[in-house]
């Protein structure tokens, strides 16, 4: 089967792709997809966690790799527009802390700016209407279960996973990106949802569960380095980094190949200034794997 995308003929190879979380490092995913695109390879199913859900969703909606590369540049330029600090909430939390009250601050950032941007790019589409099979995880902190959002009507059972459809895609992305303590959790259908990376930072098993074949995994999780300063962002992100690194060993087991672009040591959760550099790293790394990938999936 052949697909024509802006003058490029693709051979629909039998493989799917799982994209990890990693904050601003998600731009490396676009580099990987671009390298695949240039070699006539296009996945027929995708999954993505946290920032990886942004790239997976927009790709599944039909945005080209050229479109995605343009968005990366826009994110890097307008990074302040994505950081909507909950100033009044922080002030209130400080007062509560000083006066011995229960602190009610759910996150330093509201997350509304991110959801608004995703609503703009997705056009308010429901996940069930996305044409390419997709799965995006978030975690309900009330039940402790992973909530896997998908447009696939068929899936196998996965322990501690609830399957959901018929939800606004922008809201799903917002939920999957809700990094604990940094972003405010997202409420959907009475669930309090946080970052899917809490349980499935590299959602290979969930992709396999909806029928994804010959899974290529792309892991842009940061290599652990000692934090430079002991502030709340550094402590939270580095603690989470250790946890999801261990979890990946348990959830990513049915992939054919894992591509792990070497992220810059200075790369952090919100290091938008490094996004274009990460794109190039993802592109260069994936390019070296093209012969292997072709031998595996064609």
C-alpha positions as CSV (number, residue, x, y, z in Angstrom):
1,X,0.0,0.0,0.0
2,X,1.3,3.4,-0.9
3,X,0.6,6.8,0.6
4,X,1.3,10.1,-1.1
5,X,2.4,12.9,1.3
6,X,3.4,16.2,-0.4
7,X,5.0,14.6,-3.4
8,X,6.7,11.7,-1.4
9,X,5.6,8.1,-2.1
10,X,5.6,6.0,1.0
11,X,5.6,2.2,1.3
12,X,3.2,1.4,4.2
13,X,5.5,-0.8,6.2
14,X,4.1,-3.0,8.9
15,X,5.5,-1.2,12.0
16,X,4.3,1.1,14.7
17,X,6.1,3.6,16.9
18,X,6.0,4.4,20.7
19,X,7.2,7.8,21.8
20,X,8.4,8.4,25.4
21,X,7.9,11.4,27.6
22,X,10.8,13.8,28.2
23,X,9.6,17.4,28.4
24,X,11.0,19.7,25.7
25,X,13.2,16.8,24.5
26,X,10.1,15.6,22.6
27,X,11.5,17.6,19.6
28,X,13.9,14.6,19.1
29,X,10.8,12.5,18.2
30,X,10.1,14.9,15.3
31,X,13.7,14.3,14.2
32,X,13.2,10.6,14.3
33,X,10.0,10.8,12.3
34,X,11.6,13.0,9.8
35,X,14.4,10.6,9.2
36,X,11.9,7.8,8.7
37,X,9.8,10.0,6.4
38,X,12.8,10.7,4.2
39,X,13.4,7.0,3.8
40,X,9.9,6.1,2.8
41,X,8.9,4.6,6.2
42,X,5.7,5.6,8.0
43,X,4.3,3.9,11.1
44,X,0.7,2.7,10.9
45,X,0.0,3.1,14.6
46,X,1.4,5.3,17.4
47,X,1.5,5.8,21.1
48,X,3.0,8.6,23.2
49,X,3.3,9.6,26.8
50,X,3.5,13.1,28.2
51,X,5.2,15.4,25.7
52,X,5.5,12.4,23.4
53,X,1.7,12.4,23.3
54,X,1.8,15.8,21.6
55,X,4.0,14.5,18.8
56,X,2.1,11.2,18.5
57,X,-1.3,13.0,18.4
58,X,-0.4,15.6,15.8
59,X,1.3,13.0,13.6
60,X,-1.8,10.7,13.9
61,X,-4.0,13.6,12.8
62,X,-2.0,13.9,9.6
63,X,0.4,16.7,10.2
64,X,3.5,16.2,8.1
65,X,7.0,16.1,9.5
66,X,7.5,19.5,7.9
67,X,4.6,20.8,9.9
68,X,5.9,19.3,13.1
69,X,9.3,20.8,12.6
70,X,7.8,24.2,12.1
71,X,5.8,23.7,15.4
72,X,9.0,22.9,17.2
73,X,10.5,26.2,16.1
74,X,7.4,28.0,17.3
75,X,7.5,26.3,20.7
76,X,11.2,27.3,21.1
77,X,10.4,30.9,20.2
78,X,7.2,31.2,22.2
79,X,8.2,29.1,25.2
80,X,7.0,31.8,27.7
81,X,3.5,31.4,26.3
82,X,3.4,27.7,27.5
83,X,4.4,28.5,31.1
84,X,1.3,29.8,32.9
85,X,2.5,30.0,36.5
86,X,-0.2,29.9,39.1
87,X,1.0,33.0,40.9
88,X,-2.0,33.5,43.2
89,X,-2.1,29.8,44.0
90,X,1.6,29.9,45.0
91,X,1.0,33.0,47.2
92,X,-2.0,31.2,48.8
93,X,0.1,28.1,49.4
94,X,2.8,30.2,51.1
95,X,0.3,31.7,53.4
96,X,-1.2,28.3,54.2
97,X,2.2,26.9,54.9
98,X,3.1,29.8,57.2
99,X,-0.2,29.6,59.1
100,X,-0.1,25.8,59.5
101,X,-3.0,25.2,57.1
102,X,-3.3,22.4,54.6
103,X,-1.5,23.5,51.4
104,X,-3.9,23.2,48.5
105,X,-1.6,24.1,45.6
106,X,-1.9,21.2,43.0
107,X,0.8,22.4,40.7
108,X,3.1,25.4,40.0
109,X,1.8,25.7,36.4
110,X,-1.9,25.8,35.5
111,X,-1.5,23.9,32.3
112,X,-4.3,25.9,30.6
113,X,-1.9,27.5,28.1
114,X,-0.7,24.1,26.9
115,X,-4.3,22.8,26.5
116,X,-5.4,25.9,24.7
117,X,-2.5,25.5,22.3
118,X,-3.3,21.8,21.7
119,X,-7.0,22.8,21.1
120,X,-5.8,25.2,18.4
121,X,-3.7,22.5,16.6
122,X,-6.1,19.6,17.0
123,X,-9.2,21.7,16.2
124,X,-11.2,20.2,19.0
125,X,-11.1,16.7,17.5
126,X,-12.2,13.7,19.6
127,X,-9.6,11.0,20.0
128,X,-12.0,8.4,18.5
129,X,-12.0,10.4,15.2
130,X,-8.2,10.2,14.7
131,X,-7.6,8.0,11.7
132,X,-4.3,6.4,12.7
133,X,-4.6,4.0,15.7
134,X,-3.2,5.8,18.8
135,X,-3.0,5.3,22.5
136,X,-2.1,7.9,25.1
137,X,-1.7,7.1,28.9
138,X,-2.4,9.2,31.9
139,X,-2.7,8.2,35.5
140,X,-5.7,8.6,37.8
141,X,-4.4,9.4,41.3
142,X,-7.7,8.6,42.8
143,X,-7.7,4.9,41.7
144,X,-4.0,4.6,41.1
145,X,-4.7,3.1,37.7
146,X,-3.4,4.0,34.3
147,X,-6.0,5.4,31.9
148,X,-5.3,4.5,28.3
149,X,-7.0,6.8,25.8
150,X,-7.4,5.3,22.4
151,X,-9.4,5.3,19.2
152,X,-9.0,1.5,18.8
153,X,-12.2,-0.5,19.5
154,X,-10.2,-3.6,20.1
155,X,-7.5,-4.1,22.8
156,X,-6.3,-6.8,25.1
157,X,-6.5,-6.5,28.8
158,X,-3.5,-5.0,30.6
159,X,-3.2,-5.1,34.4
160,X,-4.2,-1.9,36.2
161,X,-5.2,-0.2,33.0
162,X,-8.6,1.4,32.2
163,X,-9.4,1.9,28.6
164,X,-11.2,5.0,27.5
165,X,-12.5,6.5,24.2
166,X,-14.7,9.4,23.2
167,X,-12.7,12.2,24.8
168,X,-11.4,15.5,23.4
169,X,-7.9,14.9,22.2
170,X,-6.5,18.2,23.5
171,X,-7.7,17.3,27.0
172,X,-6.1,13.9,26.8
173,X,-2.8,15.5,25.8
174,X,-3.1,17.9,28.7
175,X,-3.7,15.1,31.1
176,X,-0.8,13.0,29.9
177,X,1.5,16.0,30.2
178,X,0.6,16.8,33.8
179,X,4.0,16.3,35.3
180,X,3.4,15.9,39.1
181,X,4.0,19.0,41.2
182,X,4.8,21.1,38.1
183,X,1.5,21.0,36.2
184,X,-1.9,21.0,37.8
185,X,-3.7,17.6,37.3
186,X,-6.4,17.4,34.7
187,X,-9.9,16.4,35.7
188,X,-11.8,14.2,33.2
189,X,-14.9,12.3,34.0
190,X,-14.3,12.6,37.7
191,X,-10.8,11.3,37.5
192,X,-7.8,13.4,38.7
193,X,-5.2,12.7,36.0
194,X,-1.4,13.2,36.0
195,X,1.5,12.5,33.7
196,X,1.3,9.1,32.0
197,X,5.0,8.7,32.6
198,X,4.2,7.9,36.2
199,X,3.4,4.3,35.0
200,X,4.1,4.1,31.3
201,X,6.8,6.5,30.2
202,X,7.5,4.4,27.1
203,X,4.1,3.0,26.2
204,X,5.2,0.0,24.1
205,X,3.0,-2.5,25.9
206,X,-0.1,-0.3,25.5
207,X,0.6,0.0,21.8
208,X,1.0,-3.7,21.5
209,X,-2.3,-4.1,23.4
210,X,-4.2,-2.2,20.6
211,X,-2.6,-4.4,18.0
212,X,0.5,-2.4,17.2
213,X,3.0,-4.6,15.3
214,X,6.8,-4.5,15.0
215,X,7.1,-1.7,17.5
216,X,9.9,0.8,17.2
217,X,10.4,2.6,20.6
218,X,11.9,6.0,20.9
219,X,13.2,6.9,24.3
220,X,14.2,10.5,24.9
221,X,14.2,10.3,28.7
222,X,17.0,12.2,30.2
223,X,20.2,10.5,31.2
224,X,20.4,10.9,35.0
225,X,22.9,13.6,36.1
226,X,23.3,15.2,39.4
227,X,21.1,18.3,39.7
228,X,22.9,21.6,39.6
229,X,20.7,23.3,42.2
230,X,18.2,21.9,44.8
231,X,15.1,23.8,43.8
232,X,11.6,22.3,43.5
233,X,11.9,21.8,39.7
234,X,15.2,20.0,39.9
235,X,14.3,17.8,42.9
236,X,10.9,16.8,41.4
237,X,12.2,16.3,37.8
238,X,15.2,14.3,38.9
239,X,13.2,12.1,41.3
240,X,10.7,11.4,38.5
241,X,13.6,10.7,36.1
242,X,14.9,7.9,38.3
243,X,11.4,6.4,38.7
244,X,10.4,6.4,35.1
245,X,13.8,5.0,34.1
246,X,13.2,1.9,36.2
247,X,9.6,1.7,35.0
248,X,10.6,1.6,31.4
249,X,12.4,-1.6,32.0
250,X,9.1,-3.2,33.0
251,X,6.7,-1.7,30.4
252,X,8.8,-1.7,27.2
253,X,9.3,-5.4,26.5
254,X,7.7,-6.1,23.1
255,X,9.5,-3.7,20.9
256,X,11.8,-4.7,18.0
257,X,14.2,-1.9,18.5
258,X,14.7,1.1,20.9
259,X,16.2,4.3,19.6
260,X,17.6,6.4,22.4
261,X,18.9,9.7,21.1
262,X,21.7,11.1,23.4
263,X,20.0,14.1,25.0
264,X,22.2,17.1,26.0
265,X,23.2,17.0,29.7
266,X,21.7,20.5,30.2
267,X,18.3,19.3,28.9
268,X,15.5,19.7,31.4
269,X,11.8,19.4,31.5
270,X,11.2,23.0,30.3
271,X,14.4,23.6,28.3
272,X,12.6,24.9,25.2
273,X,15.8,26.6,24.1
274,X,17.3,23.2,23.3
275,X,14.4,21.9,21.2
276,X,15.9,22.6,17.8
277,X,19.2,21.0,18.9
278,X,17.3,17.9,20.1
279,X,15.5,17.7,16.8
280,X,18.9,17.4,15.0
281,X,20.1,14.8,17.5
282,X,16.9,12.7,17.0
283,X,17.3,13.0,13.2
284,X,21.0,12.0,13.2
285,X,20.5,9.1,15.6
286,X,17.5,7.7,13.7
287,X,19.3,8.0,10.4
288,X,22.0,5.6,11.6
289,X,19.2,3.0,12.3
290,X,17.5,3.2,8.9
291,X,19.1,0.1,7.4
292,X,18.3,-1.9,10.6
293,X,14.7,-0.7,10.6
294,X,14.2,-1.5,7.0
295,X,15.5,-5.0,7.5
296,X,13.1,-5.5,10.4
297,X,9.9,-4.1,9.0
298,X,9.9,-4.4,5.2
